[in-house]
Amino acid sequence: MPKQKTHKGMKKRFKVTASGKATKRSAFRGHILSKKNGKRKRSLRKGSLVLGAEARKIVEGLRPCS
């Protein structure tokens, strides 16, 4: 039986915390920042948790190869 591989695309975008929750980076932070005000940009620095079925898929995809 082959090993389950880590999903490389997910590895670049998500992180699993020590308690097993999935975190993500905020969207709308990559470019065209001049028209966004400082308050909005500061709030976009913070990441957030992924919830529900999406979180389960991410944790499964980032499971270390064993």
TORGUSE-672660 format. One record per residue: residue in one letter; residue number from 1; x, y, z of N, C-alpha, C, O in turn. Coordinates in Angstrom, 1 decimal. Layout:
<pts>
{vexfi A	fiza NUM	nc1 X	nc2 Y	nc3 Z	cac1 X	cac2 Y	cac3 Z	cc1 X	cc2 Y	cc3 Z	oc1 X	oc2 Y	oc3 Z}
...
</pts>
This chain:
<pts>
{vexfi M	fiza 1	nc1 0.8	nc2 -1.2	nc3 0.0	cac1 0.0	cac2 0.0	cac3 0.0	cc1 0.9	cc2 1.2	cc3 0.0	oc1 1.7	oc2 1.4	oc3 0.9}
{vexfi P	fiza 2	nc1 0.7	nc2 2.2	nc3 -0.9	cac1 1.5	cac2 3.4	cac3 -1.0	cc1 1.2	cc2 4.3	cc3 0.2	oc1 0.1	oc2 4.3	oc3 0.7}
{vexfi K	fiza 3	nc1 2.2	nc2 5.1	nc3 0.5	cac1 2.1	cac2 6.1	cac3 1.5	cc1 1.2	cc2 7.3	cc3 1.1	oc1 1.2	oc2 7.6	oc3 -0.1}
{vexfi Q	fiza 4	nc1 0.5	nc2 7.9	nc3 2.0	cac1 -0.3	cac2 9.1	cac3 1.7	cc1 0.7	cc2 10.3	cc3 1.6	oc1 1.4	oc2 10.5	oc3 2.6}
{vexfi K	fiza 5	nc1 0.6	nc2 11.1	nc3 0.5	cac1 1.6	cac2 12.2	cac3 0.4	cc1 0.9	cc2 13.5	cc3 0.9	oc1 -0.3	oc2 13.6	oc3 0.9}
{vexfi T	fiza 6	nc1 1.8	nc2 14.4	nc3 1.4	cac1 1.3	cac2 15.7	cac3 1.8	cc1 0.9	cc2 16.5	cc3 0.5	oc1 1.6	oc2 16.4	oc3 -0.5}
{vexfi H	fiza 7	nc1 -0.2	nc2 17.2	nc3 0.6	cac1 -0.7	cac2 18.0	cac3 -0.6	cc1 0.2	cc2 19.3	cc3 -0.6	oc1 0.0	oc2 20.1	oc3 0.3}
{vexfi K	fiza 8	nc1 1.0	nc2 19.4	nc3 -1.6	cac1 2.0	cac2 20.5	cac3 -1.7	cc1 1.3	cc2 21.9	cc3 -1.8	oc1 1.9	oc2 22.9	oc3 -1.3}
{vexfi G	fiza 9	nc1 0.2	nc2 22.0	nc3 -2.5	cac1 -0.5	cac2 23.2	cac3 -2.7	cc1 -1.1	cc2 23.7	cc3 -1.3	oc1 -1.0	oc2 24.9	oc3 -1.0}
{vexfi M	fiza 10	nc1 -1.6	nc2 22.8	nc3 -0.5	cac1 -2.1	cac2 23.1	cac3 0.8	cc1 -1.0	cc2 23.5	cc3 1.7	oc1 -1.2	oc2 24.4	oc3 2.6}
{vexfi K	fiza 11	nc1 0.1	nc2 22.8	nc3 1.6	cac1 1.3	cac2 23.1	cac3 2.4	cc1 1.7	cc2 24.6	cc3 2.3	oc1 2.2	oc2 25.2	oc3 3.3}
{vexfi K	fiza 12	nc1 1.6	nc2 25.1	nc3 1.1	cac1 2.0	cac2 26.5	cac3 0.9	cc1 1.0	cc2 27.5	cc3 1.4	oc1 1.3	oc2 28.7	oc3 1.7}
{vexfi R	fiza 13	nc1 -0.3	nc2 27.1	nc3 1.6	cac1 -1.3	cac2 28.1	cac3 2.0	cc1 -1.9	cc2 27.9	cc3 3.4	oc1 -2.4	oc2 28.9	oc3 3.9}
{vexfi F	fiza 14	nc1 -1.8	nc2 26.8	nc3 4.0	cac1 -2.4	cac2 26.5	cac3 5.3	cc1 -1.4	cc2 26.0	cc3 6.2	oc1 -0.3	oc2 25.5	oc3 5.8}
{vexfi K	fiza 15	nc1 -1.7	nc2 26.0	nc3 7.5	cac1 -0.9	cac2 25.5	cac3 8.6	cc1 -1.8	cc2 24.8	cc3 9.6	oc1 -2.9	oc2 25.3	oc3 9.9}
{vexfi V	fiza 16	nc1 -1.3	nc2 23.7	nc3 10.2	cac1 -2.1	cac2 23.1	cac3 11.2	cc1 -1.5	cc2 23.4	cc3 12.6	oc1 -0.3	oc2 23.3	oc3 12.8}
{vexfi T	fiza 17	nc1 -2.3	nc2 23.9	nc3 13.5	cac1 -1.8	cac2 24.3	cac3 14.8	cc1 -1.5	cc2 23.1	cc3 15.7	oc1 -1.8	oc2 22.0	oc3 15.3}
{vexfi A	fiza 18	nc1 -0.9	nc2 23.3	nc3 16.8	cac1 -0.6	cac2 22.2	cac3 17.7	cc1 -1.8	cc2 21.5	cc3 18.2	oc1 -1.7	oc2 20.3	oc3 18.5}
{vexfi S	fiza 19	nc1 -2.9	nc2 22.2	nc3 18.3	cac1 -4.2	cac2 21.5	cac3 18.8	cc1 -4.9	cc2 20.9	cc3 17.6	oc1 -6.0	oc2 20.3	oc3 17.8}
{vexfi G	fiza 20	nc1 -4.4	nc2 20.9	nc3 16.4	cac1 -5.0	cac2 20.3	cac3 15.2	cc1 -6.0	cc2 21.1	cc3 14.4	oc1 -6.7	oc2 20.5	oc3 13.6}
{vexfi K	fiza 21	nc1 -6.0	nc2 22.4	nc3 14.7	cac1 -6.9	cac2 23.3	cac3 13.9	cc1 -6.1	cc2 23.8	cc3 12.7	oc1 -4.9	oc2 23.9	oc3 12.7}
{vexfi A	fiza 22	nc1 -6.9	nc2 24.1	nc3 11.6	cac1 -6.3	cac2 24.7	cac3 10.4	cc1 -6.3	cc2 26.2	cc3 10.4	oc1 -7.4	oc2 26.8	oc3 10.7}
{vexfi T	fiza 23	nc1 -5.2	nc2 26.8	nc3 10.0	cac1 -5.2	cac2 28.3	cac3 9.9	cc1 -4.9	cc2 28.7	cc3 8.5	oc1 -4.3	oc2 27.9	oc3 7.7}
{vexfi K	fiza 24	nc1 -5.4	nc2 29.9	nc3 8.1	cac1 -5.1	cac2 30.4	cac3 6.7	cc1 -4.8	cc2 31.9	cc3 6.8	oc1 -5.0	oc2 32.6	oc3 7.8}
{vexfi R	fiza 25	nc1 -4.2	nc2 32.4	nc3 5.8	cac1 -3.8	cac2 33.8	cac3 5.6	cc1 -5.0	cc2 34.5	cc3 5.1	oc1 -5.8	oc2 33.9	oc3 4.3}
{vexfi S	fiza 26	nc1 -5.1	nc2 35.8	nc3 5.4	cac1 -6.2	cac2 36.6	cac3 4.8	cc1 -6.1	cc2 36.8	cc3 3.4	oc1 -5.0	oc2 37.0	oc3 2.8}
{vexfi A	fiza 27	nc1 -7.2	nc2 36.8	nc3 2.7	cac1 -7.2	cac2 37.2	cac3 1.2	cc1 -7.2	cc2 38.7	cc3 1.1	oc1 -7.3	oc2 39.4	oc3 2.1}
{vexfi F	fiza 28	nc1 -7.0	nc2 39.2	nc3 -0.1	cac1 -7.0	cac2 40.6	cac3 -0.5	cc1 -5.8	cc2 41.3	cc3 0.1	oc1 -5.8	oc2 42.5	oc3 0.3}
{vexfi R	fiza 29	nc1 -4.7	nc2 40.6	nc3 0.2	cac1 -3.5	cac2 41.3	cac3 0.8	cc1 -2.3	cc2 41.2	cc3 -0.2	oc1 -1.2	oc2 41.7	oc3 0.2}
{vexfi G	fiza 30	nc1 -2.5	nc2 40.6	nc3 -1.3	cac1 -1.4	cac2 40.4	cac3 -2.2	cc1 -0.9	cc2 41.6	cc3 -3.0	oc1 0.3	oc2 41.8	oc3 -3.2}
{vexfi H	fiza 31	nc1 -1.8	nc2 42.4	nc3 -3.6	cac1 -1.5	cac2 43.5	cac3 -4.4	cc1 -2.6	cc2 44.5	cc3 -4.4	oc1 -3.6	oc2 44.3	oc3 -3.7}
{vexfi I	fiza 32	nc1 -2.4	nc2 45.7	nc3 -5.1	cac1 -3.4	cac2 46.8	cac3 -5.1	cc1 -3.7	cc2 47.3	cc3 -3.7	oc1 -4.8	oc2 47.3	oc3 -3.2}
{vexfi L	fiza 33	nc1 -2.6	nc2 47.5	nc3 -2.9	cac1 -2.7	cac2 47.9	cac3 -1.5	cc1 -2.9	cc2 49.4	cc3 -1.3	oc1 -3.2	oc2 49.9	oc3 -0.2}
{vexfi S	fiza 34	nc1 -2.6	nc2 50.2	nc3 -2.4	cac1 -2.6	cac2 51.7	cac3 -2.2	cc1 -4.0	cc2 52.2	cc3 -2.0	oc1 -4.1	oc2 53.2	oc3 -1.3}
{vexfi K	fiza 35	nc1 -5.0	nc2 51.6	nc3 -2.5	cac1 -6.4	cac2 52.1	cac3 -2.3	cc1 -7.0	cc2 51.6	cc3 -1.0	oc1 -8.1	oc2 52.1	oc3 -0.7}
{vexfi K	fiza 36	nc1 -6.4	nc2 50.6	nc3 -0.4	cac1 -6.9	cac2 50.1	cac3 0.9	cc1 -6.4	cc2 51.0	cc3 2.1	oc1 -5.2	oc2 51.3	oc3 2.1}
{vexfi N	fiza 37	nc1 -7.2	nc2 51.3	nc3 3.0	cac1 -6.7	cac2 52.2	cac3 4.1	cc1 -5.9	cc2 51.3	cc3 5.1	oc1 -6.0	oc2 50.1	oc3 5.1}
{vexfi G	fiza 38	nc1 -5.2	nc2 52.0	nc3 6.0	cac1 -4.3	cac2 51.4	cac3 6.9	cc1 -5.0	cc2 50.4	cc3 7.9	oc1 -4.5	oc2 49.4	oc3 8.2}
{vexfi K	fiza 39	nc1 -6.2	nc2 50.8	nc3 8.3	cac1 -7.0	cac2 50.0	cac3 9.3	cc1 -7.3	cc2 48.7	cc3 8.6	oc1 -7.2	oc2 47.6	oc3 9.2}
{vexfi R	fiza 40	nc1 -7.7	nc2 48.7	nc3 7.4	cac1 -8.1	cac2 47.5	cac3 6.6	cc1 -6.9	cc2 46.6	cc3 6.4	oc1 -6.9	oc2 45.4	oc3 6.6}
{vexfi K	fiza 41	nc1 -5.7	nc2 47.2	nc3 6.1	cac1 -4.5	cac2 46.4	cac3 5.8	cc1 -4.0	cc2 45.8	cc3 7.1	oc1 -3.5	oc2 44.7	oc3 7.1}
{vexfi R	fiza 42	nc1 -4.1	nc2 46.5	nc3 8.3	cac1 -3.7	cac2 46.0	cac3 9.5	cc1 -4.5	cc2 44.8	cc3 9.9	oc1 -4.0	oc2 43.8	oc3 10.4}
{vexfi S	fiza 43	nc1 -5.9	nc2 44.9	nc3 9.7	cac1 -6.7	cac2 43.8	cac3 10.0	cc1 -6.5	cc2 42.6	cc3 9.1	oc1 -6.7	oc2 41.4	oc3 9.5}
{vexfi L	fiza 44	nc1 -6.0	nc2 42.8	nc3 7.9	cac1 -5.7	cac2 41.7	cac3 6.9	cc1 -4.4	cc2 41.0	cc3 7.3	oc1 -4.2	oc2 39.9	oc3 6.7}
{vexfi R	fiza 45	nc1 -3.6	nc2 41.6	nc3 8.1	cac1 -2.4	cac2 40.9	cac3 8.5	cc1 -2.7	cc2 39.6	cc3 9.3	oc1 -1.9	oc2 38.6	oc3 9.3}
{vexfi K	fiza 46	nc1 -3.8	nc2 39.6	nc3 10.1	cac1 -4.1	cac2 38.5	cac3 10.9	cc1 -4.6	cc2 37.4	cc3 10.1	oc1 -5.4	oc2 37.6	oc3 9.2}
{vexfi G	fiza 47	nc1 -4.2	nc2 36.2	nc3 10.5	cac1 -4.7	cac2 35.0	cac3 9.9	cc1 -6.0	cc2 34.6	cc3 10.6	oc1 -6.5	oc2 35.3	oc3 11.5}
{vexfi S	fiza 48	nc1 -6.7	nc2 33.5	nc3 10.1	cac1 -7.9	cac2 33.1	cac3 10.8	cc1 -8.0	cc2 31.6	cc3 10.7	oc1 -7.3	oc2 30.9	oc3 9.9}
{vexfi L	fiza 49	nc1 -8.9	nc2 31.0	nc3 11.5	cac1 -9.1	cac2 29.6	cac3 11.5	cc1 -10.0	cc2 29.2	cc3 10.3	oc1 -10.9	oc2 30.0	oc3 9.9}
{vexfi V	fiza 50	nc1 -9.8	nc2 28.0	nc3 9.8	cac1 -10.7	cac2 27.5	cac3 8.8	cc1 -11.7	cc2 26.6	cc3 9.5	oc1 -11.3	oc2 25.8	oc3 10.4}
{vexfi L	fiza 51	nc1 -13.0	nc2 26.6	nc3 9.2	cac1 -14.0	cac2 25.9	cac3 9.9	cc1 -14.7	cc2 24.9	cc3 9.1	oc1 -14.6	oc2 24.9	oc3 7.9}
{vexfi G	fiza 52	nc1 -15.3	nc2 23.9	nc3 9.8	cac1 -16.2	cac2 23.0	cac3 9.1	cc1 -15.5	cc2 21.9	cc3 8.3	oc1 -14.4	oc2 21.5	oc3 8.6}
{vexfi A	fiza 53	nc1 -16.2	nc2 21.5	nc3 7.2	cac1 -15.7	cac2 20.4	cac3 6.4	cc1 -14.4	cc2 20.8	cc3 5.7	oc1 -13.5	oc2 19.9	oc3 5.4}
{vexfi E	fiza 54	nc1 -14.2	nc2 22.1	nc3 5.3	cac1 -13.0	cac2 22.5	cac3 4.7	cc1 -11.8	cc2 22.3	cc3 5.6	oc1 -10.7	oc2 21.8	oc3 5.1}
{vexfi A	fiza 55	nc1 -11.9	nc2 22.5	nc3 6.9	cac1 -10.8	cac2 22.3	cac3 7.9	cc1 -10.5	cc2 20.9	cc3 7.9	oc1 -9.3	oc2 20.5	oc3 8.0}
{vexfi R	fiza 56	nc1 -11.5	nc2 20.0	nc3 7.9	cac1 -11.2	cac2 18.5	cac3 7.9	cc1 -10.4	cc2 18.1	cc3 6.7	oc1 -9.4	oc2 17.3	oc3 6.8}
{vexfi K	fiza 57	nc1 -10.7	nc2 18.7	nc3 5.5	cac1 -10.0	cac2 18.3	cac3 4.3	cc1 -8.6	cc2 18.8	cc3 4.4	oc1 -7.7	oc2 18.1	oc3 3.9}
{vexfi I	fiza 58	nc1 -8.4	nc2 20.0	nc3 4.9	cac1 -7.0	cac2 20.6	cac3 5.0	cc1 -6.2	cc2 19.8	cc3 5.9	oc1 -5.0	oc2 19.5	oc3 5.6}
{vexfi V	fiza 59	nc1 -6.7	nc2 19.4	nc3 7.1	cac1 -5.9	cac2 18.7	cac3 8.1	cc1 -5.6	cc2 17.3	cc3 7.5	oc1 -4.5	oc2 16.8	oc3 7.7}
{vexfi E	fiza 60	nc1 -6.5	nc2 16.7	nc3 6.8	cac1 -6.2	cac2 15.4	cac3 6.1	cc1 -5.1	cc2 15.5	cc3 5.0	oc1 -4.3	oc2 14.7	oc3 4.9}
{vexfi G	fiza 61	nc1 -5.2	nc2 16.6	nc3 4.3	cac1 -4.2	cac2 16.8	cac3 3.2	cc1 -2.8	cc2 17.2	cc3 3.7	oc1 -1.8	oc2 16.9	oc3 3.0}
{vexfi L	fiza 62	nc1 -2.7	nc2 17.7	nc3 4.9	cac1 -1.4	cac2 18.1	cac3 5.5	cc1 -0.9	cc2 17.1	cc3 6.5	oc1 0.1	oc2 17.3	oc3 7.1}
{vexfi R	fiza 63	nc1 -1.6	nc2 15.9	nc3 6.6	cac1 -1.1	cac2 14.9	cac3 7.5	cc1 0.3	cc2 14.4	cc3 7.0	oc1 0.5	oc2 14.2	oc3 5.9}
{vexfi P	fiza 64	nc1 1.2	nc2 14.3	nc3 8.0	cac1 2.6	cac2 13.9	cac3 7.6	cc1 2.6	cc2 12.5	cc3 7.0	oc1 1.8	oc2 11.7	oc3 7.4}
{vexfi C	fiza 65	nc1 3.5	nc2 12.3	nc3 6.1	cac1 3.6	cac2 11.0	cac3 5.4	cc1 4.0	cc2 10.0	cc3 6.5	oc1 5.0	oc2 10.2	oc3 7.2}
{vexfi S	fiza 66	nc1 3.3	nc2 8.9	nc3 6.5	cac1 3.7	cac2 7.8	cac3 7.5	cc1 3.4	cc2 6.4	cc3 6.9	oc1 3.7	oc2 5.4	oc3 7.6}
</pts>
